[in-house]
Amino acid sequence: MKTRKPQNTGGEVAKTVKEKRETPQQPSPPQAQSATKRTRATAKKHLKEEVIFPKDNPRKIRAEAKDRTQAYRQFVKAKLAASKGDLFISGDYLGWLRERIQKANPDILVPPRSARALAPLLSRFDWRLSGIVSLIRNQNKPDCSACWAFAATAAYESSLRRNQDRYQSVAAPRAKKDLVVYFADVHIAVQDVLDAVSKRKCEAGWPGDAFDHFVKKGIQVTQDFSFGQLSDLEAASESLQSDIGLRDSIGKKKRRLKKQEKNTVKAIAWDYVQADPRRIPSPKQMKEALLEHGPLVVLVNLDDAFKSYPEKGEVFTKTNSYSVNHVVLLTGWDDKKDAWIIQNSFGTEWGLSCLTGQDEQRADSGMGLEDVWMSGTIINIKNQRGCMYIKRRANHIGQFAMWIEAPFNLPDQ
């Protein structure tokens, strides 16, 4: 059966083809969608270059940490009981804060022991002012994307200094004017962490892997002790905040430690602040963890706005929908700014000093211990940048927040 051909079909088809050839092509919606997919793919590729998310089970980690922390607290209780009233004063920054708060508020009872109970009484807090936080490192000289190793190292160093200063440093005579103070200055080479955890490669990783290594196998720690009278705390704090950047040797051949430097120290426990680490802890949870355990390792999204801080404004307030891909050290908070205080590893040319005008005035005037804990520490912070005020929840700050607890006693070298 023959079918009837439509009339003028050939002419219309030829005309249509000619029009298509002469008319410039316009971008279509599918092309726009493919561009969006390429952007997302680039973002995911960038994400993989920064951190590698763990395959561990948070519940298993929490169960292990609970047992270790329980043993840790029993050790603290036994050590304090054995002290028989001896004074442990050298690095008790929280104890000094308690005294200041109690003196300013005689009508309230400030808890003498609980660190967590101080959280609602402090509108601003920063562990950097205590002298336990390492100076700013620079992961980009040479180029290195192992932010996880830099943050984990800084957190463990802070915990070592804090616990050594709180319980290892014992003042001998009871007369306050004769008290001798022992400051433990400890250092961990970031390259040693890379050698142990990522096969010497300065690339993506996970801070929890570093913490896990610190607990199970330990890491080499170099230490030095500074001595001084109670009136020399400012000078001692400057010794505590020594320049450690030159000793990291990132990307270079592993250095051979001298016999007296070989000192492997195991951490006691580490854990996530939030039971589900993917959830951002509440401000209350974060503050309590900071006071109880010291500086925290947290994740944040690193974007162009973050890199160019402080381009506009003192507090970083921008946020995006991308996943976290960068690791930093969280050292404190400022309620008036509704912000966390974080320390980055981009060197001293990035960021701010994150000091208040009052802090700087105290450092410049050289006020005594009644007005500032360690003025030498404030001077060191003032002379460097590397810090950020970041609005709570901006760029998902605080996700996968984790803490680590160091031992009290370092092995003799």
C-alpha positions, 0 to 999 in steps of 0.5 A, spaced: 500 500 500 502 506 497 503 512 502 501 519 500 507 524 501 506 531 504 507 536 499 513 541 499 517 537 504 523 538 501 523 545 501 521 546 508 527 541 510 532 545 506 530 552 509 530 549 516 537 546 515 539 553 512 536 557 518 540 552 523 546 553 519 546 561 519 543 562 526 548 562 532 547 557 537 544 559 544 546 556 551 541 551 553 538 549 560 541 542 559 548 546 558 547 550 564 546 544 568 552 541 566 556 547 568 553 546 575 555 539 575 562 541 573 562 546 579 560 541 584 565 536 581 570 541 582 568 542 589 568 535 591 575 534 588 577 540 592 574 537 598 578 530 597 584 534 597 583 537 604 581 531 608 579 524 608 573 522 612 574 517 617 571 510 616 571 509 624 565 507 628 563 513 632 560 509 637 566 504 638 571 511 639 566 513 644 566 507 648 574 506 648 574 514 650 569 513 656 574 507 659 580 511 658 577 518 661 574 514 667 581 511 668 584 518 667 579 521 672 581 516 677 588 518 676 587 525 677 583 524 684 589 519 686 594 524 685 590 530 688 589 526 694 596 524 695 599 531 694 596 532 702 595 539 701 601 541 697 600 547 692 599 546 685 599 553 682 604 554 676 599 553 670 592 553 673 589 558 669 582 556 670 584 557 678 586 564 677 580 565 673 576 562 679 579 567 684 578 573 679 570 571 678 569 570 685 573 577 687 568 580 682 562 577 684 562 575 692 555 574 692 555 568 688 559 561 689 564 559 684 565 552 684 572 550 686 573 544 682 569 543 676 571 547 669 565 546 666 561 550 671 565 556 669 562 556 662 556 560 664 560 565 668 565 567 662 563 571 656 570 571 653 575 566 654 581 564 650 586 558 652 592 562 648 592 567 654 594 561 658 601 560 655 599 553 653 597 554 646 603 553 640 605 559 636 602 560 629 605 554 624 605 555 616 603 549 612 604 553 606 611 553 606 613 549 603 606 547 600 602 542 604 595 540 605 595 536 611 591 541 616 589 535 620 596 534 622 598 541 624 591 542 628 592 535 631 599 537 633 597 543 636 592 540 640 596 535 643 602 540 645 597 544 648 594 538 652 601 536 654 603 543 657 596 544 660 597 537 664 604 538 666 603 545 668 597 543 673 599 537 676 607 536 675 609 543 677 609 543 684 611 549 688 616 547 694 615 552 700 609 554 703 611 561 703 608 564 697 613 569 696 618 563 695 614 559 691 618 556 685 614 555 678 616 549 673 614 551 666 614 545 661 615 547 654 614 541 650 614 540 642 612 535 637 614 536 630 609 536 625 613 532 620 614 526 625 606 526 625 606 525 618 611 520 618 607 516 623 600 517 620 601 518 613 607 515 611 611 522 610 606 525 605 604 532 606 597 531 604 589 529 606 588 526 612 584 525 618 585 529 625 582 523 629 587 518 625 593 522 629 589 522 635 588 515 635 596 514 634 597 518 640 593 514 644 595 507 642 603 508 640 604 515 642 609 520 639 616 523 640 616 529 644 621 534 646 621 538 652 624 543 656 623 546 663 623 553 665 624 555 672 622 562 676 619 565 682 612 567 682 614 574 680 617 572 674 611 568 670 611 573 665 618 572 663 617 564 664 611 565 659 615 568 653 620 562 654 614 557 654 612 560 647 618 559 644 619 559 636 617 552 634 616 554 626 623 553 625 624 546 628 618 542 624 622 541 617 616 539 613 617 536 607 625 535 608 628 528 610 626 526 617 631 528 622 635 523 627 633 525 634 639 525 639 638 520 644 636 525 650 630 527 645 627 520 644 621 521 648 615 517 646 609 520 650 602 516 649 595 520 650 590 518 655 584 519 651 580 522 645 573 523 643 568 527 639 565 533 643 558 530 640 555 523 640 554 524 633 560 528 630 557 530 624 552 534 628 555 541 630 555 541 638 551 546 641 555 553 644 554 550 651 557 543 649 563 546 646 564 551 651 564 546 657 569 541 652 574 547 651 574 548 659 575 541 661 579 538 655 583 545 653 583 547 645 579 543 641 580 540 633 574 542 629 572 542 622 570 548 617 569 549 610 575 553 607 572 557 601 575 564 598 572 568 603 575 564 609 582 565 605 581 572 604 579 574 612 579 579 614 577 583 608 571 585 611 569 586 618 572 583 624 568 577 625 567 572 619 560 571 618 559 569 611 557 561 610 555 557 604 552 550 603 559 546 602 561 541 606 567 542 611 574 541 608 579 544 613 581 543 620 583 548 625 584 549 632 578 552 637 581 556 643 576 560 645 569 564 645 567 571 645 559 572 647 559 579 645 561 578 638 557 571 638 563 568 635 568 562 636 576 564 636 580 559 632 587 559 630 589 557 623 596 554 620 596 559 614 602 563 618 602 570 621 600 574 615 593 571 615 588 573 620 588 577 626 591 577 633 584 576 636 586 580 642 581 585 645 583 593 646 584 591 654 588 585 653 593 590 649 593 595 654 595 590 659 601 588 655 603 595 654 602 597 661 606 591 664 601 590 669 602 585 674 599 578 676 592 581 679 590 584 672 593 579 667 595 572 668 601 572 663 603 579 660 609 575 656 604 571 653 599 577 650 605 580 648 607 574 643 600 574 641 600 581 639 606 581 635 603 575 630 596 574 627 593 567 624 587 568 628 580 568 626 573 571 630 568 566 626 561 567 627 558 560 630 555 556 625 558 560 619 561 555 614 559 549 619 565 551 624 565 546 629 563 540 626 567 533 628 569 537 634 574 533 638 578 533 644 585 529 647 587 528 654 595 528 655 598 524 661 601 528 667 608 525 667 612 525 662 618 520 661 625 522 664 629 524 658 
